[in-house]
Amino acid sequence: MSPTFHLTADEIVARVFPEGSGPAAVPPHLAGCPECQERVARLREAWLLDRGAVAGVIDALPASFWSAQTERTMDEIRSAPVSSTAARAFRPRLLRHPFLAFGSLAAALLLVATVTVSHFSSRAPVTQTQVLDRPTPSPVDSSDEELLRAIDRVLDDSSLARLAAEDTL
């Protein structure tokens, strides 16, 4: 008995999807080999199922089918046992590492205390005598007063009244 060689994947694809305009010729081996016939049939069936899904067969399924599918999936999720690793995954990260959490808190508090102490210790305390010894600022400085008088003189000048006002748009 001579060894029989089955069709290769390329030969099966060429049988289901012929390159020419007509159907491909049946190889002699395919006519007598049920295993190769099964492989060709499975590829053809998969292609037809895919074409049906694209053509809208899935969209034509009733809403009751999708409701039952959703219920079945949710029942499986609810009945699945929760492992301890999954339960730990939802705990906050700081609760899993309390030493790290308290260490970070202590470092932050130490930093705030250091900055506060260094800020207050760098300034000299203000005494009551320093506050009283300062000269009180006058409400109007003398240079400001001179400037205001000069502006009043210019505005009172009669030569400005002779200037004609320009028409504006």
DSSP file (Angstrom, degrees, kcal/mol; ACC not computed):
  #  RESIDUE AA STRUCTURE BP1 BP2  ACC     N-H-->O    O-->H-N    N-H-->O    O-->H-N    TCO  KAPPA ALPHA  PHI   PSI    X-CA   Y-CA   Z-CA
    1    1 A M              0   0    0      0, 0.0     3,-0.0     0, 0.0     0, 0.0   0.000 360.0 360.0 360.0 132.0    0.0    0.0    0.0
    2    2 A S        -     0   0    0      1,-0.1     2,-0.2     0, 0.0     0, 0.0  -0.619 360.0-103.5 -89.0 146.1    1.5    3.4   -1.0
    3    3 A P        -     0   0    0      0, 0.0     2,-0.5     0, 0.0    -1,-0.1  -0.469  33.4-142.2 -69.8 136.3    1.4    6.3    1.5
    4    4 A T        -     0   0    0     -2,-0.2     2,-0.5    -3,-0.0     0, 0.0  -0.845   7.1-145.3-100.9 135.5   -1.3    8.9    0.6
    5    5 A F        -     0   0    0     -2,-0.5     3,-0.1     1,-0.0     2,-0.0  -0.859  15.3-134.3-101.4 129.3   -0.5   12.5    1.1
    6    6 A H        -     0   0    0     -2,-0.5     2,-0.1     1,-0.1    24,-0.0  -0.299  35.1 -83.2 -76.9 165.2   -3.3   14.8    2.3
    7    7 A L        -     0   0    0      1,-0.1    -1,-0.1     2,-0.1     2,-0.1  -0.388  45.6-122.8 -67.7 143.8   -4.0   18.1    0.7
    8    8 A T     >  -     0   0    0      1,-0.1     4,-2.0    -3,-0.1     5,-0.2  -0.327  27.7-102.5 -79.3 169.9   -2.0   21.0    2.0
    9    9 A A  H  > S+     0   0    0      1,-0.2     4,-2.4     2,-0.2     5,-0.2   0.876 123.5  53.1 -61.7 -38.0   -3.6   24.1    3.5
   10   10 A D  H  > S+     0   0    0      1,-0.2     4,-2.3     2,-0.2    -1,-0.2   0.887 108.1  50.1 -66.1 -37.8   -3.0   26.1    0.3
   11   11 A E  H  > S+     0   0    0      2,-0.2     4,-1.5     1,-0.2    -1,-0.2   0.872 110.6  49.6 -68.5 -36.2   -4.7   23.4   -1.7
   12   12 A I  H  X S+     0   0    0     -4,-2.0     4,-2.1     2,-0.2     5,-0.2   0.920 112.0  48.0 -67.8 -43.4   -7.7   23.4    0.6
   13   13 A V  H  X S+     0   0    0     -4,-2.4     4,-3.2     1,-0.2    -2,-0.2   0.903 110.3  52.3 -62.9 -40.5   -7.9   27.2    0.4
   14   14 A A  H  < S+     0   0    0     -4,-2.3    -1,-0.2     1,-0.2    -2,-0.2   0.823 108.8  51.8 -65.1 -30.4   -7.7   27.0   -3.4
   15   15 A R  H  < S+     0   0    0     -4,-1.5     9,-0.4     1,-0.1    -2,-0.2   0.913 117.1  36.8 -71.8 -42.7  -10.5   24.5   -3.4
   16   16 A V  H  < S+     0   0    0     -4,-2.1    -2,-0.2     1,-0.3    -3,-0.2   0.880 130.0  32.5 -78.2 -38.2  -12.9   26.7   -1.4
   17   17 A F  S  < S-     0   0    0     -4,-3.2    -1,-0.3    -5,-0.2    -2,-0.1  -0.762  84.9-160.4-119.2  83.1  -11.7   30.0   -3.0
   18   18 A P        -     0   0    0      0, 0.0    -3,-0.1     0, 0.0    -4,-0.1  -0.329  13.8-144.2 -67.6 145.9  -10.8   29.2   -6.6
   19   19 A E  S    S+     0   0    0     -5,-0.1    -4,-0.0    -2,-0.0    -5,-0.0   0.796  78.5  65.3 -80.4 -29.3   -8.6   31.7   -8.3
   20   20 A G  S    S-     0   0    0      2,-0.2     4,-0.1     1,-0.1     0, 0.0  -0.102  98.6 -98.3 -83.7-174.4  -10.3   31.4  -11.7
   21   21 A S  S    S+     0   0    0      2,-0.1    -1,-0.1    -2,-0.0     3,-0.1   0.786 103.2  47.6 -79.0 -27.2  -13.8   32.3  -12.8
   22   22 A G  S    S-     0   0    0      1,-0.2    -2,-0.2     0, 0.0     2,-0.0  -0.477 104.0 -69.1-106.1 178.8  -15.2   28.8  -12.5
   23   23 A P        -     0   0    0      0, 0.0    -1,-0.2     0, 0.0     2,-0.1  -0.347  55.9-106.8 -67.9 150.2  -14.9   26.1   -9.8
   24   24 A A        -     0   0    0     -9,-0.4     2,-0.1   -10,-0.2    -9,-0.0  -0.424  39.0 -97.6 -75.7 151.4  -11.6   24.4   -9.3
   25   25 A A        -     0   0    0     -2,-0.1    -1,-0.1     1,-0.1     0, 0.0  -0.419  39.3-111.7 -68.8 143.5  -11.0   20.9  -10.5
   26   26 A V        -     0   0    0     -2,-0.1    -1,-0.1    -3,-0.1     5,-0.0  -0.651  29.9-128.3 -79.3 121.5  -11.4   18.2   -7.8
   27   27 A P     >  -     0   0    0      0, 0.0     4,-1.3     0, 0.0     3,-0.4  -0.392  18.9-119.9 -65.2 148.8   -8.0   16.6   -7.0
   28   28 A P  H  > S+     0   0    0      0, 0.0     4,-0.8     0, 0.0     3,-0.1   0.850 112.7  55.9 -60.2 -33.7   -8.2   12.8   -7.2
   29   29 A H  H >> S+     0   0    0      1,-0.2     4,-1.0     2,-0.2     3,-0.8   0.897 102.6  55.1 -66.3 -38.8   -7.1   12.5   -3.6
   30   30 A L  H 34 S+     0   0    0     -3,-0.4     3,-0.2     1,-0.2    -1,-0.2   0.824  99.6  61.7 -64.9 -31.5  -10.0   14.7   -2.4
   31   31 A A  H 3< S+     0   0    0     -4,-1.3    -1,-0.2     1,-0.2    -2,-0.2   0.815 117.3  27.9 -65.6 -29.3  -12.6   12.4   -4.1
   32   32 A G  H << S+     0   0    0     -4,-0.8    -1,-0.2    -3,-0.8    -2,-0.2   0.433 101.7  86.3-114.0   1.3  -11.5    9.5   -2.0
   33   33 A C     X  -     0   0    0     -4,-1.0     4,-1.9    -3,-0.2     5,-0.1  -0.885  48.5-171.3-110.4 109.8  -10.3   11.0    1.3
   34   34 A P  H  > S+     0   0    0      0, 0.0     4,-2.1     0, 0.0    -1,-0.2   0.819  86.4  58.2 -68.4 -28.6  -12.9   11.7    3.9
   35   35 A E  H  > S+     0   0    0      2,-0.2     4,-1.8     1,-0.2     5,-0.1   0.930 109.3  42.8 -66.1 -45.2  -10.4   13.6    6.1
   36   36 A C  H  > S+     0   0    0      2,-0.2     4,-2.2     1,-0.2    -1,-0.2   0.865 112.3  54.5 -68.8 -36.2   -9.6   16.1    3.4
   37   37 A Q  H  X S+     0   0    0     -4,-1.9     4,-2.3     1,-0.2    -1,-0.2   0.893 107.7  50.9 -62.8 -38.7  -13.3   16.4    2.5
   38   38 A E  H  X S+     0   0    0     -4,-2.1     4,-2.4     2,-0.2    -2,-0.2   0.898 109.2  50.3 -65.3 -41.2  -14.0   17.3    6.2
   39   39 A R  H  X S+     0   0    0     -4,-1.8     4,-1.9     2,-0.2    -2,-0.2   0.903 111.9  47.4 -64.9 -41.2  -11.3   20.0    6.2
   40   40 A V  H  X S+     0   0    0     -4,-2.2     4,-2.4     2,-0.2    -2,-0.2   0.912 112.4  50.3 -65.0 -42.0  -12.7   21.6    3.0
   41   41 A A  H  X S+     0   0    0     -4,-2.3     4,-2.6     1,-0.2    -2,-0.2   0.894 109.0  51.3 -65.3 -39.9  -16.2   21.4    4.4
   42   42 A R  H  X S+     0   0    0     -4,-2.4     4,-2.4     2,-0.2    -1,-0.2   0.905 111.2  47.6 -64.1 -41.0  -15.2   23.1    7.7
   43   43 A L  H  X S+     0   0    0     -4,-1.9     4,-2.1     2,-0.2    -2,-0.2   0.917 113.3  47.9 -65.4 -42.5  -13.4   25.9    5.8
   44   44 A R  H  X S+     0   0    0     -4,-2.4     4,-2.2     2,-0.2    -2,-0.2   0.910 112.7  49.1 -64.3 -41.4  -16.5   26.4    3.6
   45   45 A E  H  X S+     0   0    0     -4,-2.6     4,-2.6     2,-0.2    -2,-0.2   0.902 110.5  50.2 -65.2 -42.0  -18.8   26.4    6.6
   46   46 A A  H  X S+     0   0    0     -4,-2.4     4,-2.2     1,-0.2    -1,-0.2   0.897 110.8  49.9 -63.4 -39.7  -16.7   28.9    8.5
   47   47 A W  H  X S+     0   0    0     -4,-2.1     4,-2.2     2,-0.2    -2,-0.2   0.908 111.4  48.3 -66.1 -41.2  -16.7   31.2    5.5
   48   48 A L  H  X S+     0   0    0     -4,-2.2     4,-2.1     2,-0.2    -2,-0.2   0.894 110.8  50.8 -66.8 -39.7  -20.4   31.0    5.1
   49   49 A L  H  X S+     0   0    0     -4,-2.6     4,-2.0     2,-0.2    -2,-0.2   0.911 110.5  49.9 -63.0 -40.9  -20.9   31.7    8.8
   50   50 A D  H  X S+     0   0    0     -4,-2.2     4,-2.0     1,-0.2    -2,-0.2   0.907 110.0  50.0 -64.6 -41.8  -18.7   34.7    8.6
   51   51 A R  H  X S+     0   0    0     -4,-2.2     4,-2.0     1,-0.2    -1,-0.2   0.877 109.3  52.7 -63.9 -36.8  -20.6   36.0    5.5
   52   52 A G  H  <>S+     0   0    0     -4,-2.1     5,-2.5     2,-0.2     4,-0.4   0.885 108.1  50.2 -66.7 -38.3  -23.9   35.5    7.5
   53   53 A A  H ><5S+     0   0    0     -4,-2.0     3,-0.8     1,-0.2     5,-0.3   0.895 113.0  46.0 -66.8 -39.5  -22.6   37.5   10.4
   54   54 A V  H 3<5S+     0   0    0     -4,-2.0    -1,-0.2     1,-0.2    -2,-0.2   0.851 107.0  58.9 -70.5 -33.5  -21.6   40.3    8.1
   55   55 A A  T 3<5S-     0   0    0     -4,-2.0    -1,-0.2    -5,-0.2    -2,-0.2   0.528 126.8 -93.8 -77.2  -4.7  -24.9   40.2    6.2
   56   56 A G  T <>5S+     0   0    0     -3,-0.8     4,-1.1    -4,-0.4    -3,-0.2   0.610  83.4 131.4 108.2  13.3  -26.8   40.9    9.4
   57   57 A V  T  4<S+     0   0    0     -5,-2.5     3,-0.3     1,-0.2     4,-0.3   0.894  79.1  50.3 -65.0 -38.3  -27.8   37.5   10.7
   58   58 A I  T >4 S+     0   0    0     -5,-0.3     3,-1.3    -6,-0.3    -1,-0.2   0.890 107.2  54.0 -67.3 -38.3  -26.6   38.5   14.2
   59   59 A D  T 34 S+     0   0    0     -6,-0.3    -1,-0.2     1,-0.3    -2,-0.2   0.759 101.3  61.4 -66.2 -23.0  -28.6   41.7   14.1
   60   60 A A  T 3< S+     0   0    0     -4,-1.1    -1,-0.3    -3,-0.3    -2,-0.2   0.544  76.7 112.3 -82.7  -6.1  -31.7   39.7   13.3
   61   61 A L  S <  S-     0   0    0     -3,-1.3     5,-0.0    -4,-0.3    -3,-0.0  -0.421  76.0-107.3 -66.3 141.8  -31.5   37.7   16.6
   62   62 A P    >>  -     0   0    0      0, 0.0     4,-1.2     0, 0.0     3,-0.6  -0.217  19.9-115.2 -70.6 161.5  -34.4   38.6   18.9
   63   63 A A  H 3> S+     0   0    0      1,-0.2     4,-2.3     2,-0.2     5,-0.2   0.801 113.7  64.4 -65.8 -29.4  -34.0   40.8   22.0
   64   64 A S  H 3> S+     0   0    0      1,-0.2     4,-2.5     2,-0.2    -1,-0.2   0.863  98.8  54.4 -63.7 -34.5  -35.0   37.8   24.2
   65   65 A F  H <> S+     0   0    0     -3,-0.6     4,-2.3     2,-0.2    -1,-0.2   0.934 110.1  45.5 -61.8 -45.8  -31.9   35.9   23.0
   66   66 A W  H  X S+     0   0    0     -4,-1.2     4,-2.3     2,-0.2    -2,-0.2   0.858 111.8  52.0 -69.2 -34.4  -29.6   38.8   24.1
   67   67 A S  H  X S+     0   0    0     -4,-2.3     4,-2.5     2,-0.2    -1,-0.2   0.929 111.5  46.4 -64.4 -45.0  -31.4   39.1   27.4
   68   68 A A  H  X S+     0   0    0     -4,-2.5     4,-2.4     1,-0.2    -2,-0.2   0.889 111.9  51.8 -64.1 -38.5  -30.9   35.4   28.1
   69   69 A Q  H  X S+     0   0    0     -4,-2.3     4,-2.1     2,-0.2    -1,-0.2   0.908 110.8  47.7 -64.0 -41.9  -27.3   35.7   27.0
   70   70 A T  H  X S+     0   0    0     -4,-2.3     4,-2.6     2,-0.2    -2,-0.2   0.923 112.2  49.0 -64.8 -44.9  -26.7   38.6   29.4
   71   71 A E  H  X S+     0   0    0     -4,-2.5     4,-2.4     1,-0.2    -2,-0.2   0.913 110.9  50.1 -61.4 -43.7  -28.4   36.8   32.3
   72   72 A R  H  X S+     0   0    0     -4,-2.4     4,-1.8     2,-0.2    -1,-0.2   0.908 112.5  46.9 -62.7 -42.5  -26.4   33.6   31.8
   73   73 A T  H  X S+     0   0    0     -4,-2.1     4,-2.0     1,-0.2    -2,-0.2   0.920 112.7  48.7 -66.4 -43.8  -23.1   35.6   31.7
   74   74 A M  H  X S+     0   0    0     -4,-2.6     4,-2.6     1,-0.2    -2,-0.2   0.868 108.8  54.2 -65.8 -35.8  -24.0   37.6   34.8
   75   75 A D  H  X S+     0   0    0     -4,-2.4     4,-2.0     1,-0.2    -1,-0.2   0.892 108.5  49.5 -63.9 -38.8  -25.0   34.4   36.7
   76   76 A E  H  X S+     0   0    0     -4,-1.8     4,-0.8     2,-0.2    -2,-0.2   0.892 111.4  48.9 -66.4 -38.7  -21.6   32.9   35.8
   77   77 A I  H >< S+     0   0    0     -4,-2.0     3,-0.6     1,-0.2    -2,-0.2   0.925 112.7  47.4 -66.7 -43.4  -19.8   36.0   37.1
   78   78 A R  H 3< S+     0   0    0     -4,-2.6    -2,-0.2     1,-0.2    -1,-0.2   0.851 112.7  48.8 -66.5 -34.0  -21.8   36.0   40.3
   79   79 A S  H 3< S+     0   0    0     -4,-2.0    -1,-0.2    -5,-0.2    -2,-0.2   0.590  85.3 107.8 -84.2  -9.2  -21.2   32.3   41.0
   80   80 A A  S << S-     0   0    0     -4,-0.8     2,-0.1    -3,-0.6    -3,-0.0  -0.489  77.6-114.5 -69.7 134.7  -17.4   32.5   40.4
   81   81 A P        -     0   0    0      0, 0.0     2,-0.6     0, 0.0    -1,-0.1  -0.440  23.7-128.3 -70.4 142.6  -15.5   32.2   43.6
   82   82 A V        -     0   0    0     -2,-0.1     2,-0.1     4,-0.0     0, 0.0  -0.813  22.2-143.9 -93.2 122.9  -13.5   35.3   44.7
   83   83 A S     >  -     0   0    0     -2,-0.6     4,-1.8     1,-0.1     5,-0.1  -0.413  21.4-114.6 -82.2 162.5   -9.9   34.5   45.4
   84   84 A S  H  > S+     0   0    0      1,-0.2     4,-2.0     2,-0.2     5,-0.1   0.819 116.1  56.2 -67.9 -29.7   -8.0   36.2   48.1
   85   85 A T  H  > S+     0   0    0      2,-0.2     4,-1.2     1,-0.2    -1,-0.2   0.878 107.0  49.4 -70.3 -35.2   -5.7   37.9   45.6
   86   86 A A  H  > S+     0   0    0      2,-0.2     4,-0.6     1,-0.2    -2,-0.2   0.884 110.5  50.3 -69.4 -36.7   -8.6   39.4   43.8
   87   87 A A  H >< S+     0   0    0     -4,-1.8     3,-0.8     1,-0.2     4,-0.3   0.879 110.1  50.3 -68.0 -36.6  -10.0   40.7   47.1
   88   88 A R  H >< S+     0   0    0     -4,-2.0     3,-1.1     1,-0.2    -1,-0.2   0.755  97.5  69.7 -71.1 -23.9   -6.7   42.3   48.0
   89   89 A A  H 3< S+     0   0    0     -4,-1.2    -1,-0.2     1,-0.3    -2,-0.2   0.769  97.3  51.4 -66.8 -23.9   -6.5   43.9   44.6
   90   90 A F  T << S+     0   0    0     -3,-0.8    -1,-0.3    -4,-0.6    -2,-0.2   0.525  87.0  99.8 -93.0  -5.5   -9.3   46.3   45.5
   91   91 A R  S <  S-     0   0    0     -3,-1.1     5,-0.1    -4,-0.3    -3,-0.0  -0.538  88.3 -96.6 -75.2 145.7   -7.8   47.5   48.8
   92   92 A P    >>  -     0   0    0      0, 0.0     4,-0.9     0, 0.0     3,-0.6  -0.310  29.7-121.7 -61.1 148.1   -6.0   50.8   48.7
   93   93 A R  H 3> S+     0   0    0      1,-0.2     4,-0.8     2,-0.2     3,-0.5   0.833 109.3  58.0 -62.8 -34.9   -2.3   50.5   48.2
   94   94 A L  H 34 S+     0   0    0      1,-0.2     3,-0.4     2,-0.2     7,-0.4   0.833 101.1  56.6 -68.1 -30.2   -1.5   52.4   51.4
   95   95 A L  H <4 S+     0   0    0     -3,-0.6    -1,-0.2     1,-0.2    -2,-0.2   0.782 103.3  54.7 -71.4 -23.9   -3.4   49.9   53.5
   96   96 A R  H  < S+     0   0    0     -4,-0.9    -1,-0.2    -3,-0.5    -2,-0.2   0.733 117.9  35.4 -77.7 -21.3   -1.2   47.1   52.1
   97   97 A H     X  +     0   0    0     -4,-0.8     4,-1.8    -3,-0.4    -1,-0.3  -0.654  66.5 164.8-131.2  75.5    1.9   49.0   53.2
   98   98 A P  H  > S+     0   0    0      0, 0.0     4,-2.8     0, 0.0     5,-0.3   0.850  76.0  57.3 -66.2 -33.3    1.1   50.7   56.5
   99   99 A F  H  > S+     0   0    0      1,-0.2     4,-2.3     2,-0.2     5,-0.2   0.920 108.2  47.4 -61.9 -42.2    4.8   51.4   57.3
  100  100 A L  H  > S+     0   0    0      2,-0.2     4,-2.1    -3,-0.2    -1,-0.2   0.883 112.3  50.4 -65.2 -38.8    5.2   53.2   54.1
  101  101 A A  H  X S+     0   0    0     -4,-1.8     4,-2.1    -7,-0.4    -2,-0.2   0.946 114.2  42.3 -66.0 -48.6    2.1   55.3   54.7
  102  102 A F  H  X S+     0   0    0     -4,-2.8     4,-2.5     1,-0.2    -2,-0.2   0.867 113.3  53.6 -68.6 -35.2    3.0   56.3   58.2
  103  103 A G  H  X S+     0   0    0     -4,-2.3     4,-2.2    -5,-0.3    -1,-0.2   0.907 109.5  48.0 -63.8 -41.6    6.6   57.0   57.1
  104  104 A S  H  X S+     0   0    0     -4,-2.1     4,-2.1     2,-0.2    -2,-0.2   0.906 112.1  49.5 -65.4 -41.6    5.4   59.3   54.4
  105  105 A L  H  X S+     0   0    0     -4,-2.1     4,-2.4     2,-0.2    -2,-0.2   0.917 111.3  49.0 -63.2 -43.9    3.1   61.1   56.7
  106  106 A A  H  X S+     0   0    0     -4,-2.5     4,-2.4     1,-0.2    -2,-0.2   0.902 110.7  50.5 -64.0 -41.1    5.8   61.6   59.3
  107  107 A A  H  X S+     0   0    0     -4,-2.2     4,-2.1     2,-0.2    -1,-0.2   0.895 110.8  49.3 -64.4 -39.8    8.2   62.9   56.7
  108  108 A A  H  X S+     0   0    0     -4,-2.1     4,-2.3     2,-0.2    -2,-0.2   0.920 112.0  47.7 -66.3 -43.3    5.7   65.4   55.4
  109  109 A L  H  X S+     0   0    0     -4,-2.4     4,-2.5     1,-0.2    -2,-0.2   0.899 111.1  51.3 -64.6 -39.9    4.9   66.7   58.9
  110  110 A L  H  X S+     0   0    0     -4,-2.4     4,-2.3     2,-0.2    -1,-0.2   0.887 109.7  50.5 -63.1 -39.6    8.6   67.0   59.7
  111  111 A L  H  X S+     0   0    0     -4,-2.1     4,-2.3     2,-0.2    -2,-0.2   0.924 111.1  47.6 -65.1 -44.6    9.1   69.0   56.5
  112  112 A V  H  X S+     0   0    0     -4,-2.3     4,-2.3     1,-0.2    -2,-0.2   0.918 112.9  49.2 -63.4 -43.0    6.3   71.4   57.4
  113  113 A A  H  X S+     0   0    0     -4,-2.5     4,-2.6     1,-0.2     5,-0.2   0.911 111.1  49.8 -63.7 -42.0    7.5   71.8   60.9
  114  114 A T  H  X S+     0   0    0     -4,-2.3     4,-2.5     1,-0.2     5,-0.2   0.918 112.0  47.0 -63.3 -44.6   11.1   72.6   59.7
  115  115 A V  H  X S+     0   0    0     -4,-2.3     4,-1.8     2,-0.2    -1,-0.2   0.903 113.3  49.1 -65.3 -40.3    9.9   75.2   57.2
  116  116 A T  H  X S+     0   0    0     -4,-2.3     4,-2.0    -5,-0.2     5,-0.2   0.936 113.2  45.5 -65.5 -46.7    7.7   76.8   59.8
  117  117 A V  H  X S+     0   0    0     -4,-2.6     4,-2.2     1,-0.2    -2,-0.2   0.919 113.5  49.2 -65.0 -43.6   10.4   77.0   62.5
  118  118 A S  H  X S+     0   0    0     -4,-2.5     4,-1.1    -5,-0.2    -1,-0.2   0.838 109.9  53.1 -67.0 -30.7   13.0   78.3   60.1
  119  119 A H  H  X S+     0   0    0     -4,-1.8     4,-0.6    -5,-0.2    -1,-0.2   0.931 114.1  40.1 -68.5 -45.7   10.7   80.9   58.7
  120  120 A F  H  < S+     0   0    0     -4,-2.0     3,-0.3     1,-0.2    -2,-0.2   0.811 114.3  52.6 -75.6 -29.5    9.9   82.4   62.1
  121  121 A S  H  < S+     0   0    0     -4,-2.2    -1,-0.2    -5,-0.2    -2,-0.2   0.727 101.1  61.1 -79.9 -19.5   13.4   82.1   63.5
  122  122 A S  H  < S+     0   0    0     -4,-1.1     2,-0.4    -5,-0.2    -1,-0.2   0.747  93.3  74.2 -79.2 -23.0   15.0   84.0   60.6
  123  123 A R  S  < S-     0   0    0     -4,-0.6     3,-0.0    -3,-0.3    -4,-0.0  -0.721  85.2-122.4 -92.4 140.0   13.0   87.2   61.2
  124  124 A A        -     0   0    0     -2,-0.4     2,-0.1     1,-0.1    -2,-0.1  -0.576  37.2-103.8 -75.4 140.6   13.9   89.5   64.1
  125  125 A P        -     0   0    0      0, 0.0     2,-0.5     0, 0.0    -1,-0.1  -0.399  32.0-122.3 -67.2 141.5   11.0   90.0   66.5
  126  126 A V        -     0   0    0     -2,-0.1     2,-0.2    -3,-0.0    -3,-0.0  -0.725  28.7-155.8 -86.7 126.8    9.3   93.3   66.1
  127  127 A T     >  -     0   0    0     -2,-0.5     4,-1.3     1,-0.1     3,-0.2  -0.588  26.4-113.9-100.6 166.0    9.3   95.3   69.4
  128  128 A Q  H  > S+     0   0    0      1,-0.2     4,-1.8    -2,-0.2     5,-0.1   0.839 115.0  55.8 -66.7 -33.9    6.9   98.0   70.5
  129  129 A T  H  > S+     0   0    0      1,-0.2     4,-1.9     2,-0.2    -1,-0.2   0.852 103.2  55.1 -70.2 -32.7    9.6  100.7   70.4
  130  130 A Q  H  > S+     0   0    0      1,-0.2     4,-0.7     2,-0.2    -1,-0.2   0.876 107.9  49.5 -66.1 -36.0   10.5   99.9   66.8
  131  131 A V  H  < S+     0   0    0     -4,-1.3     3,-0.5     1,-0.2    -2,-0.2   0.900 113.7  44.9 -69.4 -40.1    6.9  100.5   65.8
  132  132 A L  H  < S+     0   0    0     -4,-1.8    -2,-0.2     1,-0.2    -1,-0.2   0.791 106.4  60.4 -75.5 -27.9    6.7  103.8   67.6
  133  133 A D  H  < S+     0   0    0     -4,-1.9    -1,-0.2    -5,-0.1    -2,-0.2   0.662  81.2 101.1 -76.0 -16.3   10.1  105.1   66.4
  134  134 A R  S  < S-     0   0    0     -4,-0.7     2,-0.2    -3,-0.5    -3,-0.0  -0.440  80.2-115.0 -71.1 140.3    9.2  105.0   62.7
  135  135 A P        -     0   0    0      0, 0.0    -1,-0.1     0, 0.0    -2,-0.1  -0.534  30.1-118.4 -72.3 141.0    8.2  108.3   61.1
  136  136 A T        -     0   0    0     -2,-0.2     2,-0.1     1,-0.1     0, 0.0  -0.645  30.2-116.7 -80.0 132.4    4.6  108.4   60.1
  137  137 A P        -     0   0    0      0, 0.0    -1,-0.1     0, 0.0     4,-0.0  -0.439  26.4-119.9 -70.8 140.7    4.3  108.9   56.3
  138  138 A S        -     0   0    0     -2,-0.1     3,-0.1     1,-0.1     0, 0.0  -0.512  17.8-123.8 -77.5 149.4    2.6  112.2   55.3
  139  139 A P  S    S+     0   0    0      0, 0.0     2,-0.4     0, 0.0    -1,-0.1   0.869  99.4  28.5 -64.0 -34.9   -0.5  111.8   53.3
  140  140 A V  S    S-     0   0    0      4,-0.0     2,-0.1     3,-0.0    -2,-0.0  -0.988  82.3-137.0-128.9 124.4    0.8  113.9   50.4
  141  141 A D     >  -     0   0    0     -2,-0.4     4,-1.9    -3,-0.1     5,-0.1  -0.418  22.9-118.0 -74.6 154.9    4.5  114.1   49.7
  142  142 A S  H  > S+     0   0    0      1,-0.2     4,-2.0     2,-0.2     5,-0.2   0.855 114.2  52.9 -65.4 -35.7    6.0  117.6   48.8
  143  143 A S  H  > S+     0   0    0      1,-0.2     4,-1.8     2,-0.2    -1,-0.2   0.877 109.2  49.8 -68.3 -35.1    7.1  116.5   45.4
  144  144 A D  H  > S+     0   0    0      2,-0.2     4,-2.1     1,-0.2    -2,-0.2   0.878 109.0  52.8 -66.8 -37.3    3.6  115.2   44.6
  145  145 A E  H  X S+     0   0    0     -4,-1.9     4,-1.8     1,-0.2    -2,-0.2   0.894 108.0  50.0 -66.8 -40.1    2.1  118.5   45.9
  146  146 A E  H  X S+     0   0    0     -4,-2.0     4,-2.1     2,-0.2    -1,-0.2   0.895 109.3  52.3 -63.8 -40.7    4.4  120.5   43.5
  147  147 A L  H  X S+     0   0    0     -4,-1.8     4,-2.0     1,-0.2    -2,-0.2   0.908 108.2  50.4 -63.4 -42.6    3.4  118.4   40.6
  148  148 A L  H  X S+     0   0    0     -4,-2.1     4,-2.0     1,-0.2    -1,-0.2   0.881 109.6  51.0 -64.6 -38.1   -0.3  118.9   41.3
  149  149 A R  H  X S+     0   0    0     -4,-1.8     4,-2.1     2,-0.2    -1,-0.2   0.893 108.8  51.7 -65.1 -39.9    0.2  122.7   41.5
  150  150 A A  H  X S+     0   0    0     -4,-2.1     4,-2.0     1,-0.2    -2,-0.2   0.887 109.0  50.4 -65.3 -38.3    2.0  122.7   38.1
  151  151 A I  H  X S+     0   0    0     -4,-2.0     4,-2.1     1,-0.2    -1,-0.2   0.903 109.1  51.8 -66.2 -40.3   -0.9  120.8   36.5
  152  152 A D  H  X S+     0   0    0     -4,-2.0     4,-1.8     1,-0.2    -2,-0.2   0.893 108.7  51.3 -62.5 -40.2   -3.4  123.3   37.9
  153  153 A R  H  X S+     0   0    0     -4,-2.1     4,-0.8     1,-0.2    -1,-0.2   0.907 110.0  49.0 -63.9 -41.8   -1.4  126.2   36.5
  154  154 A V  H >< S+     0   0    0     -4,-2.0     3,-0.5     1,-0.2     6,-0.2   0.901 112.0  48.4 -66.1 -39.9   -1.3  124.6   33.0
  155  155 A L  H 3< S+     0   0    0     -4,-2.1    -1,-0.2     1,-0.2    -2,-0.2   0.829 110.6  50.9 -70.4 -31.1   -5.0  124.0   33.0
  156  156 A D  H 3< S+     0   0    0     -4,-1.8    -1,-0.2    -5,-0.2    -2,-0.2   0.608  82.5 116.2 -80.2 -11.9   -5.8  127.5   34.1
  157  157 A D    X<  -     0   0    0     -4,-0.8     3,-0.8    -3,-0.5     4,-0.4  -0.362  61.9-145.7 -62.4 132.6   -3.7  129.0   31.4
  158  158 A S  G >> S+     0   0    0      1,-0.2     4,-0.7     2,-0.2     3,-0.5   0.661  90.0  74.7 -76.3 -16.5   -5.8  131.0   29.0
  159  159 A S  G 34 S+     0   0    0      1,-0.2     3,-0.4     2,-0.2     4,-0.4   0.782  90.6  57.7 -68.6 -24.9   -3.7  130.1   25.9
  160  160 A L  G X4 S+     0   0    0     -3,-0.8     3,-0.9     1,-0.2    -1,-0.2   0.790  96.5  62.7 -74.1 -26.6   -5.2  126.6   26.0
  161  161 A A  T <4 S+     0   0    0     -3,-0.5    -1,-0.2    -4,-0.4    -2,-0.2   0.773  95.5  60.7 -69.4 -24.4   -8.7  128.0   25.6
  162  162 A R  T 3< S+     0   0    0     -4,-0.7    -1,-0.2    -3,-0.4     2,-0.2   0.692  80.2 102.4 -77.3 -17.3   -7.8  129.5   22.3
  163  163 A L  S <  S-     0   0    0     -3,-0.9     2,-0.3    -4,-0.4    -3,-0.0  -0.464  76.1-124.9 -68.0 134.1   -7.0  126.1   20.8
  164  164 A A        -     0   0    0     -2,-0.2     2,-0.3     1,-0.1    -1,-0.1  -0.589  21.6-116.2 -81.8 140.2   -9.8  124.8   18.6
  165  165 A A        -     0   0    0     -2,-0.3     2,-0.2     1,-0.1    -1,-0.1  -0.565  29.8-125.7 -75.2 136.2  -11.3  121.5   19.3
  166  166 A E        -     0   0    0     -2,-0.3     2,-0.4     1,-0.1    -1,-0.1  -0.571  20.1-116.8 -83.5 144.9  -10.8  118.9   16.5
  167  167 A D        -     0   0    0     -2,-0.2     2,-0.3     2,-0.0    -1,-0.1  -0.663  34.2-163.1 -79.5 130.4  -13.7  117.1   15.1
  168  168 A T              0   0    0     -2,-0.4    -1,-0.0     1,-0.1     0, 0.0  -0.821 360.0 360.0-114.0 155.9  -13.5  113.5   15.7
  169  169 A L              0   0    0     -2,-0.3    -1,-0.1     0, 0.0    -2,-0.0   0.472 360.0 360.0 -75.0 360.0  -15.3  110.7   14.0
